């Protein structure tokens, strides 16, 4: 084979280098994984087995298992059986694990039993990013996205879905009975076909009985929903279709697109998550003042008020719940509030004055209307009712200030889209068609912690490079151990 680049003979004794170290260059991400895990106080983070027992079969050190998982999730390998295979054939993993090859059951048990400790490792990496001063912009984008659980939609039931399914099966039984009568009349000798139809009808009746037996279980759940494979997974709307899964909340740094905080919930909407996620993001970033931007799915007046009371500056576009504009009528935004007189001015120039205060869903609402609506020449464009009434929340000045901030800085919403959508797309691409492999909220959260940690590592390696990141980590660990030693010395002195 002339005129081609030729390979070495497979039987040649010197085909491979003598040291496995020679295969791993200085910018290989496995070097950072190795250095990062070796510098962690694993016992303090809650990992079991750091100090081995004197008797019994020796176990794998938690550092080995954690390195295995970090390498796997960094390279889109989440299956425990695939991790076992890679440990036996992958040169990088052989270098990282010292040629150890745990079996898939041992690998799975480590992830199942160390959920809280893995979450703390994820927080430690965010702390490292904070020490490197990567959060100087103090702007975070918050969003939620639906991730699929390993629970098929056919094994998720609500009262309406259960009733619809039973009705469909009963219609099928009726059709089979009609077909059976037709076969018996037209083809008396077709016993085989008649027997098949009877078996089909019997199996459908058993399915109806099985579904009806689920009614008490569904009624006993708080949200009247039952998932057979993953009991914590819930049916959710996602981009016009329904999935059975979880709602993953994230807070993403606007400067480097690092996920500074995340949470897995099984609520369908995001309205109650703004303040809690923003406070966690502020603590993780270690800043006093924080700007928070989110989409209109987070627009809830109580949450926005709580965020401002906590010293956060939030940017959330107003959600439109009225259909007045779609019907060609004036919207509430067409009525201008005048705080000096506590009145509204309508598009016709008339004044809507305060009339009463009511309470709805725990909120005090002020009602305003005018006595001149009947004679107004613009009434047909305003309301079909006798009077146009405008409601105002007692703390609506908080919402007005936020709307003014958005008007002055409309680029904030573009920043949100460019910041928080990118991590979700990357994570779902890494996870593949079936997102989560584990079941229950506790274990799904552990799996998400590993994904977020791998994503943040990948981002940092792309930004700084492996060697620079190791140097920053070395300085961070030196400071950490010095502070720990000082704290221990002072405690012993007292």
C-alpha positions in Angstrom: 0.0 0.0 0.0 2.2 2.8 -1.3 1.4 6.5 -1.2 -0.7 6.2 2.0 0.0 6.9 5.6 0.7 3.4 7.0 -0.1 2.1 10.5 2.0 -0.1 12.7 1.9 -3.9 12.7 -0.5 -5.2 15.3 2.0 -7.9 16.4 4.8 -5.4 16.9 6.0 -5.3 20.6 6.5 -1.6 20.7 3.1 -0.5 19.3 2.0 1.1 22.5 4.0 3.5 24.8 5.5 1.9 27.8 3.6 4.2 30.2 -0.1 4.9 30.2 0.8 8.4 31.4 2.1 9.1 27.9 -1.4 8.9 26.4 -2.8 11.7 28.6 -1.6 15.2 27.5 -1.5 18.2 29.8 -4.8 19.7 28.5 -6.8 16.5 28.9 -9.9 17.1 31.0 -9.2 13.9 33.0 -6.3 15.6 34.7 -8.6 18.3 36.1 -11.1 15.6 37.3 -8.3 13.8 39.0 -6.9 16.9 40.7 -10.4 18.2 41.7 -11.6 15.0 43.3 -8.3 14.4 45.1 -8.5 17.9 46.7 -12.0 17.4 48.0 -12.7 16.7 51.7 -14.8 13.7 50.9 -15.5 12.7 54.5 -16.6 16.2 55.3 -18.9 16.3 52.3 -20.7 13.1 53.5 -19.2 10.3 51.4 -19.2 7.0 53.2 -16.2 4.6 53.2 -13.5 7.2 53.2 -12.0 5.4 56.3 -12.1 1.7 55.6 -13.2 -0.9 58.1 -10.7 -3.3 59.6 -12.6 -6.4 58.6 -14.5 -7.5 55.6 -14.0 -7.3 51.8 -12.1 -4.1 50.8 -14.2 -1.6 49.0 -13.5 1.0 46.3 -12.5 4.4 47.6 -15.2 7.0 47.1 -12.8 9.2 45.1 -12.5 6.4 42.5 -16.2 6.2 42.1 -16.7 9.9 41.9 -14.0 10.2 39.3 -15.7 7.5 37.3 -19.1 9.3 37.3 -17.6 12.7 36.5 -15.7 11.3 33.5 -18.9 9.5 32.4 -21.2 12.5 32.6 -18.6 14.7 31.1 -18.5 12.4 28.1 -22.3 11.6 27.8 -22.0 8.2 29.5 -24.7 7.9 32.2 -25.6 4.2 32.0 -23.9 2.1 34.8 -23.3 -0.8 32.4 -21.7 1.5 29.8 -19.5 2.9 32.6 -18.4 -0.6 33.5 -17.5 -1.3 29.9 -15.6 2.0 29.5 -13.6 1.3 32.6 -12.2 -1.8 31.0 -11.4 -0.5 27.5 -11.1 3.3 27.7 -7.4 4.5 28.0 -8.4 7.8 29.7 -10.5 6.0 32.3 -7.8 3.4 32.9 -5.4 6.3 33.7 -8.0 8.0 35.9 -9.0 4.9 37.9 -5.6 3.2 38.0 -7.0 0.4 35.9 -9.7 -0.5 38.3 -13.0 -1.8 36.8 -16.0 -1.7 39.3 -19.0 -3.7 38.2 -22.2 -1.9 37.2 -24.0 -2.8 40.5 -21.3 -1.2 42.6 -21.4 1.9 40.3 -25.2 2.2 40.6 -25.1 1.8 44.4 -22.6 4.6 44.8 -24.8 7.0 42.9 -27.9 5.9 44.8 -26.4 6.2 48.3 -24.5 9.5 47.9 -27.1 12.0 46.6 -26.5 14.6 49.2 -22.7 14.4 49.1 -22.8 14.7 45.2 -24.9 17.9 45.6 -22.3 19.3 48.0 -19.6 18.6 45.4 -21.6 20.5 42.9 -21.8 23.4 45.3 -18.0 23.2 45.9 -17.3 23.7 42.2 -19.6 26.8 42.2 -17.6 28.0 45.2 -14.4 27.5 43.2 -15.8 29.6 40.4 -16.7 32.3 42.9 -13.2 32.3 44.3 -11.8 32.8 40.8 -14.0 35.9 40.6 -16.2 34.7 37.7 -19.4 36.2 39.1 -18.4 39.9 38.9 -21.4 40.9 36.8 -24.0 39.9 39.5 -26.7 39.1 36.9 -28.5 35.8 36.9 -31.2 34.4 34.6 -33.7 32.0 36.0 -35.8 29.6 34.0 -37.4 26.2 34.2 -37.6 23.4 31.6 -39.4 20.1 31.5 -37.3 17.0 31.4 -38.7 13.5 30.6 -38.8 10.9 33.3 -38.5 7.1 32.7 -42.3 6.9 33.0 -44.3 6.3 29.8 -47.3 8.5 29.3 -49.5 5.4 29.1 -48.5 4.6 32.7 -49.5 8.0 34.0 -53.1 8.5 35.1 -55.4 11.3 36.1 -59.2 10.9 36.7 -60.0 12.4 33.3 -57.3 10.3 31.5 -58.5 7.2 33.3 -62.1 7.8 32.4 -61.2 8.5 28.7 -59.2 5.3 28.6 -62.0 3.2 30.0 -64.5 4.7 27.5 -62.2 3.9 24.6 -61.8 0.3 25.7 -65.5 -0.1 26.2 -66.1 1.1 22.7 -63.6 -1.4 21.4 -65.5 -4.2 23.3 -68.7 -3.1 21.7 -67.1 -3.3 18.2 -65.7 -6.7 19.0 -69.1 -8.0 20.1 -70.7 -6.7 16.9 -68.0 -8.4 14.9 -68.5 -11.6 16.9 -72.2 -11.7 16.1 -71.5 -11.1 12.4 -69.0 -14.0 12.3 -71.4 -16.3 14.1 -74.2 -15.5 11.6 -72.2 -15.5 8.4 -69.6 -18.1 9.1 -70.9 -20.7 11.6 -67.9 -23.0 11.0 -65.2 -20.3 11.8 -64.6 -21.4 15.4 -60.9 -20.3 15.3 -61.8 -16.7 14.5 -64.7 -16.7 17.0 -62.4 -18.0 19.7 -59.8 -15.2 19.0 -62.5 -12.5 19.3 -63.7 -14.0 22.6 -60.2 -14.0 24.0 -59.7 -10.4 22.9 -63.0 -9.3 24.6 -61.9 -11.1 27.8 -58.5 -9.4 27.9 -60.2 -6.0 27.3 -62.6 -6.6 30.2 -59.6 -7.5 32.4 -58.0 -4.2 31.4 -61.1 -2.3 32.3 -61.2 -3.9 35.8 -57.5 -3.1 36.2 -58.0 0.5 35.3 -61.0 0.9 37.6 -59.0 -0.6 40.5 -56.6 2.4 40.1 -59.4 4.9 41.0 -58.9 4.7 44.8 -55.1 5.1 44.4 -55.5 8.2 42.2 -58.1 9.7 44.6 -55.6 9.2 47.5 -52.8 11.3 45.9 -52.7 15.0 46.7 -52.8 16.2 43.1 -55.0 13.3 41.8 -52.3 11.9 39.6 -50.7 8.5 39.6 -47.4 7.4 37.8 -46.8 3.7 37.8 -43.0 3.6 37.0 -41.8 6.7 38.7 -44.2 7.7 41.5 -42.9 11.3 41.7 -43.1 12.0 38.0 -45.9 14.2 36.8 -47.8 15.0 33.6 -46.7 18.4 32.3 -47.2 20.7 29.3 -44.1 21.3 27.3 -44.0 23.2 24.0 -47.6 22.4 23.1 -47.4 18.7 24.0 -47.6 16.6 27.1 -44.7 14.7 28.8 -44.4 12.8 32.0 -41.3 14.2 33.8 -39.9 16.9 36.1 -39.5 20.6 36.1 -35.8 21.6 36.4 -35.2 25.1 37.7 -31.8 26.8 37.0 -30.1 30.1 37.8 -27.4 30.8 35.2 -24.7 33.4 35.4 -25.1 35.9 32.5 -21.3 36.5 32.1 -20.0 32.9 31.6 -23.3 30.9 31.4 -22.4 28.8 34.5 -25.3 27.2 36.4 -24.9 28.6 39.8 -28.0 27.1 41.3 -30.5 24.4 40.3 -33.5 22.5 41.7 -35.7 19.6 40.5 -39.4 20.0 41.3 -42.5 18.2 40.0 -44.8 21.2 39.8 -46.0 22.1 36.3 -45.5 25.9 36.5 -42.7 28.2 37.6 -44.8 30.9 39.5 -43.7 30.0 43.0 -40.0 29.6 42.3 -38.7 33.2 41.6 -37.7 34.3 45.1 -36.3 30.9 46.4 -34.2 30.5 43.3 -32.9 34.1 43.4 -32.0 33.9 47.0 -30.1 30.6 46.5 -28.3 32.2 43.5 -27.3 35.2 45.5 -25.8 33.0 48.3 -24.0 30.8 45.8 -22.5 33.8 44.0 -21.5 35.5 47.2 -22.8 39.0 46.2 -24.8 41.6 48.1 -26.8 43.1 45.2 -28.1 40.8 42.5 -30.1 41.4 39.3 -32.5 38.6 38.4 -34.2 38.2 35.0 -36.9 35.7 34.2 -39.6 35.1 31.6 -43.3 35.9 32.1 -44.0 32.4 33.5 -42.5 33.7 36.8 -44.9 36.7 37.0 -46.6 36.4 40.3 -47.2 39.6 42.4 -46.4 38.0 45.8 -43.1 36.5 44.5 -42.0 39.8 43.0 -42.9 41.7 46.2 -41.0 39.1 48.3 -37.9 39.4 45.9 -37.9 43.2 46.3 -38.2 43.0 50.1 -35.2 40.7 50.0 -33.1 43.3 48.2 -33.2 41.7 44.8 -33.7 43.6 41.6 -36.0 41.6 39.4 -37.0 41.9 35.7 -40.1 39.8 34.8 -42.4 40.8 31.9 -46.0 41.1 32.8 -48.2 38.1 31.9 -51.4 38.9 30.0 -54.4 37.1 31.5 -57.1 39.3 29.9 -58.7 38.8 26.5 -59.8 42.4 26.1 -57.3 43.3 23.4 -58.2 40.1 21.4 -61.8 41.3 21.5 -60.9 44.8 20.4 -61.4 46.3 23.9 -59.2 48.6 26.0 -56.7 46.8 28.2 -55.8 47.7 31.7 -52.5 49.1 30.4 -54.6 51.8 28.6 -55.7 53.2 31.9 -53.1 55.5 33.5 -52.7 55.5 37.3 -52.2 58.8 39.0 -50.6 58.2 42.5 -51.0 61.8 43.7 -54.8 61.5 43.6 -55.1 57.7 43.8 -57.2 57.7 40.6 -57.1 56.1 37.1 -57.5 58.1 33.9 -59.4 56.2 31.2 -58.6 56.5 27.4 -61.6 58.9 27.1 -60.0 61.3 29.7 -62.5 60.5 32.5 -61.4 59.7 36.1 -62.0 56.4 37.8 -62.0 57.0 41.5 -61.6 54.6 44.4 -64.8 52.9 45.5 -64.1 49.9 47.6 -61.5 47.3 48.8 -62.0 43.6 48.6 -59.9 40.5 49.3 -59.3 37.8 46.7 -56.9 34.9 47.2 -55.2 36.6 50.2 -54.7 39.9 48.3 -56.2 43.2 49.1 -57.6 44.7 45.9 -58.8 48.3 45.4 -61.7 48.8 43.0 -62.0 52.0 40.8 -64.7 53.0 38.4 -66.5 56.1 37.0 -70.1 57.1 37.1 -70.0 58.4 33.6 -69.5 55.2 31.7 -73.1 55.0 30.4 -72.8 58.3 28.6 -69.2 57.8 27.3 -68.8 57.8 23.5 -66.0 55.2 23.8 -68.0 52.7 25.9 -68.3 50.2 23.1 -64.5 50.0 22.9 -64.2 49.7 26.7 -66.6 47.2 28.2 -70.0 45.5 27.5 -70.8 45.8 31.2 -72.6 48.7 32.8 -69.3 50.1 34.1 -65.6 49.5 33.5 -64.0 48.6 36.8 -60.3 48.5 37.3 -58.6 46.6 40.2 -55.3 47.5 41.8 -53.3 45.4 44.2 -52.3 47.2 47.4 -48.6 46.7 46.5 -48.9 47.3 42.8 -46.3 50.1 43.0 -43.8 47.2 43.2 -45.0 45.9 39.8 -45.0 49.4 38.4 -41.4 50.0 39.3 -40.4 46.7 37.7 -42.2 47.5 34.6 -40.4 50.9 34.4 -37.1 49.1 34.8 -37.9 46.8 31.9 -39.0 49.8 29.8 -35.7 51.5 30.4 -33.6 48.4 29.7 -35.4 46.1 27.2 -32.2 44.3 26.4 -32.5 42.4 29.7 -35.0 40.0 28.1 -32.6 39.3 25.2 -29.9 38.7 27.8 -32.1 36.2 29.5 -32.8 34.3 26.3 -29.1 34.2 25.3 -28.1 33.1 28.8 -30.4 30.5 30.2 -31.6 28.7 27.0 -28.2 27.5 26.0 -27.5 25.3 29.1 -30.9 23.6 28.7 -30.2 22.7 25.1 -26.8 21.4 26.0 -28.0 19.3 28.9 -30.9 17.7 26.9 -28.6 17.0 24.1 -26.2 15.2 26.5 -29.0 13.3 28.1 -30.4 12.0 24.8 -34.0 11.1 24.0 -34.8 9.7 27.5 -33.6 12.3 29.9 -33.6 10.8 33.3 -32.7 7.1 34.0 -33.4 7.0 37.7 -36.8 7.2 39.5 -38.2 9.3 42.3 -37.5 12.9 43.0 -34.6 12.2 45.3 -32.6 10.1 42.8 -33.5 12.3 39.8 -32.1 15.2 41.7 -28.8 13.3 42.2 -28.7 12.6 38.5 -29.3 16.3 37.7 -26.5 17.3 40.1 -24.0 15.2 38.1 -25.2 16.7 34.8 -24.9 20.2 36.2 -21.4 19.5 37.6 -20.3 18.1 34.3 -21.7 21.0 32.4 -20.0 23.6 34.6 -16.7 21.7 34.3 -17.0 21.7 30.6 -17.7 25.4 30.6 -14.7 26.2 32.8 -12.3 24.0 30.8 -13.4 25.8 27.6 -13.0 29.2 29.3 -9.7 28.8 31.1 -8.1 25.6 29.9 -7.1 22.6 32.0 -3.7 23.8 33.2 -5.0 27.3 34.3 -8.0 25.7 36.0 -5.7 23.3 37.9 -3.6 26.2 39.1 -6.7 28.1 40.2 -7.9 25.0 42.0 -4.5 24.5 43.7 -4.7 28.1 45.1 -8.3 27.6 46.2 -7.5 24.3 48.0 -4.5 25.7 49.7 -6.6 28.6 51.1 -9.3 26.1 52.1 -7.0 23.8 54.0 -5.3 26.7 55.7 -8.6 28.1 56.9 -9.6 24.6 58.1 -6.4 24.2 60.0 -6.8 27.6 61.6 -10.4 26.8 62.6 -9.3 23.5 64.1 -6.4 25.1 66.0 -8.7 27.7 67.5 -11.3 25.1 68.5 -8.7 23.0 70.2 -7.3 26.0 72.0 -10.7 26.7 73.5 
